[in-house]
Amino acid sequence: MLKKTSLMALAMAALFAFAAPMTVRADIEDRLYDFTDEFYRQNGVDPTKIVGRRQAVAPLGTIDYPQFPYQRNVRALLTLPAYNHSGNPVYWTVMGELFNDGFTKDEAGQRARQTADNMIEYVFPTKDGNPVGLGNLRQSVMLDMRNGYFSNNPLGLWVHVWVSYTERAFNTSEGRKTLEDLRKRNGTATDGTPIIKTLSELDNLFSKGLAAKRLRNPDGSEGAVYSICPVVKDPTDGGIAADQFLAYMRKPDGTPLEPFFVRNFDALRFTGEWAK
């Protein structure tokens, strides 16, 4: 009897040892869920106007118990990498897109649109592809999070801004030198142009006339102008779930274009910590 009791005690100890890491993963509250219709309306977005709203359909989403009352029971599995304005890696997802009529016709809608206009998602299309397309990226996007993103943007609203190199970048000595310096520092994108990682690099290109920005037509003829793309506030200690997957940029041979995004994502999924 004593032997059985000892074995049971050891088994229970082992069980709690394996379960313990789950109990300290407080940052599961930072996992990305879709919002309730009521929360969308309170924050100025008409939920009936969301294009491609995230649903619990594998592999992009799943049903899960929400952490907060303003969340719907739809948790995102699709995860995307981005540079923030300082060039640090962040992880985010797409809950849907909005045309100009996607905001509510009240003061909340006015605030939401103003918020979206101040939160820029820089998109980098390939030099020979659709200049305002989302399916032909040359590198990961950049999110300008300086304007109080986590405190002022509860829905994760962004305005799409596309960035392309100008002819001056390739046809002048200053342009070629600037691009070569950028390539040596950051590496090469899928279309052979340099990767842009920080807002200061981008502003430098704009100031020299080596890059130009463009928005989609406001009439919606080129597609949605805004996106609902919340960012994981703290991806450590369970903020990234084990069943999430990363949709990352690949080289022609299938290897990651920006491997540090993949390395950190895998570390966060399996250890709850950033890669060492």
N, C-alpha and C positions, 0 to 999 in steps of 0.2 A: 504494500500500500504506500509505504514511504517512497519507494522507487518510482511508482506511478505519479505520485504527487510532485516529486522532483522533476520528472520529465515534463509534466504539465506546466510547472513553473517556468522551466527553461523555454518551452514552446511559447508561452504567453510573453515572456521577456523578448524572445525573438520577434514575435508579432508586433509588439509595441516598438521595438527598435526599427523595424521596417516602416511602421506607420508614422513614427515621429516626424520625419521630414515633411509630411503632408500637413501636420498641425502647425508648423511654423511658417507655412507659405502664405503669409498674410496678403501678399500682393496679388493673389488671385482676383482681388477686387478691381485690378487694373486690366483684366481681360476685356476684350471688345465685344459688346453686345449691341444689337440694334435697339433703337429707342421706341418707346410706346408712342402711339398716335397722339395722345394727350401731351406728351413731353415735346414732340415735334411742334405742335401748334403753339404751346406756351413759349417756345423759343423761335417762333416766326417762320416755320416751314410747314407747308401744306402736305401732309403725308400722302395724299392721293396724287400729288404731282411728282413724287419721287420716281425717277426713271431707274429701272433695274434694282429696286430695293432688295437688300439682302434677305434671303429666305433660308430656312433650315433645310437646304438641299445640298447633299454631299456632291462634290468634295469642298464646296465653298463655305458651307455653314452647317450648323447642327443645332438640335434642340438641347437646351441646357437650362438649369435653374438660374434665374438672374440674381445678381448680387444686390441690386437696388430696385426700388419700386418704379423708377423711371425707365427701366430696361425691359425690353421684350424678351421672351424666352428663346431668342435666336442668337447664338454665339458664332462669331466669325471664325472660320478656320483658315481662309485665305489670308496670308500675311505678306506685306510688301516692304522692301527696304527703301530708305531714303536718307539723304544727307540733310541735316538741319543747316541753318544759316552759317554755323561755325565749322561745318564739315564732319560733325559727329554722326554716327549711325543712329537712326531711329527706326521703329517698326510701326506700321500702320495698316489699315485695311480700307476697303471701299464698301460703304453701306448703300450708295446710290449716287445719282447725279441729278442736277436741277437745271431747268431752263429759267429764264427771267421771270416766268409766271409761277415759279415754285414757292415763292414767299407769300405769306399770308397778307391780306389787305388791311393791315392795321399797324399800330406802332411797333409791335413785336416783329412784324415782317420787315419793317424799315430798318430796325436795329440789326436783324439777322443779315440783311443784304449788305449793310455797311460793314458788319463784321467780316463777311465773306470777301468783300472787296479789299479789305486790309490784310487778309491772310492769303499769301501768294504761294501757289504750288507751281514751281518752275518745271516745265516738261521739255525734254530734249529730243526732238524728232531727228531721224537720220537725215543727212544732207540731201539725199535724193528722194525722200519719201514725202508723205503728206505733211505739210508744215504745221497743220493743226490736228494731227491724228494722235490717238493714244495707243495704237497697236504697232508702232514702228519706232520705238525708243532706241536711242544710241547708248544711253546710260541710265542709271537710276535717277529719279526725280530729286529735286531739292525743295524743302519746305522752310519757308521763312517764318520762324516761330518767335520772332523778337517781340511782337505786339501782344504779349500776354496770352499766348495761345491757351494754356491750360486754365487760366482764370477767366478769360473773356470769351471763350469759344466752346460752349458746352456740347454742341453737336459735331464739332470738327468740320466746319465749313471752310471751303477753299475756292478761290477763283483760279481756273486754269490759265497759265501764261506760258506760251511756247517760245523757246529760245533757239535761234538758228545763227550760225556764223554767217557773216556778210562776205561779199566778194573781196572786200578790203583785207580780210583776214588771210586770204590765200594769195592775193596779187600785189601785196606791198611788202617791203623788207621788214617794216615794223610788225606787220601782221604775222608774217612767217616766224619771226624771232619770238614774238609773244606766244604763239601757239607751240613752238618747239619747247620753250621754257615750261609751259603748262604740261606738255606731254611728258617731259622728263620728271616732273614733280608728281603727276597724278596718274599717268598711264594713258592708254589709248582706248577710245570708245569703239563700238562695233563697226562704225563707218569710217574709221581711220582718223577721226578728229580727236583732239585731246579731251579727256574727262574734266569736267568742272565740278569742284567739290564744295567751294565756299562762296558765300554771297560777295565777299570782297573780291574774289577772282572774277565773278560775274560782273560786278559793278565796274571793274577795271576794263573788261572787254567792252561793255556798253560805252564807257567814257571815251574809248579810243575808236569807236565806230566799228569794232571787230565782231560784234554780235548785236542782234536786234530781237526785240520781243514782240509778240503778237497775241491778241485775244481772238476768240471766235466771234463771228458776227453776232450782235445782240439779238437779231431776229430768230436765232436758232437754226438757221439754214445749214450751219456747219457742225451742229451738234450741241450738246449741253455746255453751258458756260461755267457752271459751278459743280462742285463735288462735295459729298458728305464722306469724309475720310478721317475718322478719329485716329489719334496716335496713342500707342501704349505709353502711359505716363511713366510707369516703372516696370520694365520687363523682367526684373529679377524676382527670385523667390516665388515663382509661379505666375508671374505676369504674362509669360508665354506658356501656353499649355502644351503638353506632349503631343496632342493630336493636331496642332496647327502645322501648316506647311508654308514654306517660303517660295514665292514666285520671283525668281531673281534673273538678272540679265546673264546671258550666256554668250560665250565666244562661238565662232563657227564649229569648233570641235566639241562643243557641249560643256566645256569647263566654265566655271564662274568668271564673269568679267571682273567683278569686284569681290574677291574671295573673302574679305574680312566681314562682309555682311553675312555670308553663309556660316563662317566659323563662329561668329558671335551668336547667331541665331541657334545653332545646334547646341552651343554651350548653355545658353539660357533655357532651352527646352529641357535639357537632360540634367543640368546641375543647378539651375536657378541663378547662375552667376555669369558675368561677362567672361569671354575667353581671356586667358592669361597671356 
